[in-house]
Amino acid sequence: MGMVSMTQRKKILYGLFGIIVGLCIGALLRNYRTLEIVSMCNTINSMKQKSALDIIGLQPSELPTNSQNNLVFVGVMTAKDFLQGRARAVYETWGKRVPGKIAFFSSQDSVAPDLPLVALKGVDDRYPPQKKSFMMLHYMYEHYIDRFEWFARADDDVYIRTDRLEKFLRSIDSSKPQFIGQAGRGNSEDFGLLSLEFDENFCMGGPGVIMSRETLRRVAPHIPTCLKNLYSTHEDVEVGRCVQKFAGIPCTWNYEMQSILHHNSSGSRAFSGNLKSKEVHSAITLHPVKKPAFMYRLHAYMLGLQAQELRQESLLLHRDIAQMTELLQIPRINKNLAPGVPIFPEDETSTGYLGDHNVLGATPDLNRHRPRTLDEVIEWDFIAKSLYSGMHPNPKRRTESSLKEGLTDVVREIMEHINNFSRQRGRVIEFRELLYGYMRVNSLYGQDLILDLLLVYKKYRGKKMTVPVRRHLYIQRSFTEIRVREIVDGVVPSQAVTFSPRVSPSTDTTRHFINATGLDRISHRVKSLFNGLERLTDTLANSGMSPNAGTHRDRIVLVIPLSGRSETFMRFLRNFEEVALRQDGATDLLVSMYVEPVETPMIVALLDNLKARYPDSRINYLQLYGNFSRGVALDHAVKSSYCNPEDILFFIDVDMVFTVQSLDRIRHNVIRHRQIYLPIVFSEYDPHASSTILSPGWLASPTTERPKMAADPDRQRNFSIPYRITNDNGYFRQFGYGLVGIYKADLLRPDLKGFSTDITGWGLEDVKFLENVIALNQRGNQRLQAIADGRWDPFGGATSPDGSMPPSPSEELSIFRAPDPSLVHIFHPIHCDTSLEEAQYKMCLGTKANTIGSYSMLHDRFSHSQTLLMFARTHSQNRGNG
């Protein structure tokens, strides 16, 4: 009984305690809400106390007659729900660069303390915003009519190139009534419903509408009348009707306005794709930009275009200075116009140095490079449907995407320059096709281009005509001053910061570890420190002193797929022991081998022997059965317990030799969660090709197997000595992707898919893996589409109900490729099995052909071969007789 009463007392006490806590929390929330309301009221009162000039930050003394900043007033219509999204994006991008002032107009209860906001009395956010639009124009008239020359009406989903807007408006007389916009009369669905006369039109509101001061002065007093006589639900139609009636002018009938004030009909996905288009580059306003992320993206792109224009203007000024100094007969080495009067105010040691006009001011000339010998002649590449290069390993190849993009940029810039005065001349020239061209790159001067273009000449003033024409362009894209990009630990090379060489690296403390998390920065700093200590211990070891045993470097696991090849594997083990075990000390070995009755016992014995001599090292192997598949072998190795997620896996072939520099580059270029490393290795030519090509039985042999030489040079090879790299003994295999460095944790990501296990034999699995990585990195387009579709907000996280979102940019794996002369593929005979898949077989034949020998050796052998000459002569005669 006592126990029951005690339990009831506890329940009552817990209940009372819960009630008290609930009351306290409720009181706190109520007080917090009260404080919030009071704060909002104070904000509204403070906004109401602001004058119209204070809202936009305009001084009472500023007028168009005494200020260059009073050209245009931009009124942006928005709504309370969009103030912290679209409106803020507008204000933080182009809104602060207006050659005048900007204000946002919303409903009467809207609040945004950090925006120049006008809460219109008696106006709500209902759509269509007819009352809001007219009341905004009336507010402009009441408070700013004498303080600006132009007045623009814009939506919160329009982007304005303010520099072009200023240039455009300053070319027009603002004292006359002007009503500028993209003229319209409605679509087919609106036909007959807008109550427009045959000679009436309206300026479509989306891309923006611009009025001169005189137009607004005539229309604004009659706005109440216009509001009482609405004939449609379209506010831009009603504004146009009001202007036509009381200002006596229509919207500008001008075809050019479609490109100047550009409307994209793609809806929410507008401007989510490639921005390098004629429409984007030629427009003053771009509409619609529905998502704030797209507004920021578009603004960043426009800033890049402005930077290019400034660089071009800088080059032109340097050329003027260079010409003037030449006319004044000032020596090139002289930096002064006169004693004590420098040409530039600051010298090379200053960050404000403007550059050397003798370099940047050089006049474009295709003959700037004057070769003195035949070896100095730079050959031209021929551009047509394909790209043809005389000295390239693949003479006829597909035009690279980077070259296509560069040519597109050149043609677009040239056409913009040609049509710069098309309006005044009453003609326009349009680009149709690049027929052919020539290209060469001089590392000292720049890129030279000769292009044959098919153009269309259109004359629309006077006698109208359309005529196709061909024109040759001679272009030199000059290089500017040298820029140095420092790659530090923890920074992806493609995202490293560029800085001028005259700036001391020690003074720039902001460029280090950009786009890296704090943990990554610390770990890579520690890794860099211990890498330096390891090099010191290696030096001490070579001097007879023992290195320290323990290190904190990330371990590398060399993963090698194997099927037979025991003699070649013996060479690899000698290389591994000499470099990885004795010098590096932080590299392990994992062999994924297919069991063969003859050679597997020997390979296992070699591994067990090496493991016994180095018990502290991780030397392991897997035994697989069935037909050999490199993809399956690598997949089993990756998923095995012999390597940890924090290990760097480097997939290597048994024919490779490497040095300690190879391992250093792997650690430096593989960055966890950010970058993988695909080195471009040096591949050895057949060392005996010069004596075996065209010898008896050379073509009859179904394989390229050679008889073994009496003395094996691999047994005496010192793997610490760098391999001799020349054009005669090998080539860099740019199209080989089999050697990959990547963290195991990154490789096991489910969205990467790993290696393909349905490919038998050698080849193609590396290409498939690279395609998977590229596909992962191309999800930027998926992110843009997700933003456009409302499935993802980059400022607020994922909004998709199914959570199927592409990874963020920080989760992409950049691909870093660079030639590594310390990684050498030793020649071995290649046999291409005809039972391989067609793609694998062609790839095998291509590799086999590349290893035959250098171009010079092949030329000497074939051009001086009587057998080949007789074959060619006989073949030619047979074709002639046929």
Order of alpha helices (4+ residues) and beta strands (2+ residues): alpha-alpha-beta-alpha-beta-beta-alpha-beta-beta-alpha-beta-beta-beta-beta-alpha-alpha-alpha-alpha-beta-alpha-beta-alpha-beta-beta-alpha-beta-beta-beta-alpha-alpha-beta-beta-beta-beta-beta-alpha-beta-alpha-beta-alpha-beta-alpha-beta-beta-alpha-beta-beta-alpha-beta-beta-alpha-alpha-alpha-beta-beta-beta-beta-alpha-alpha-alpha
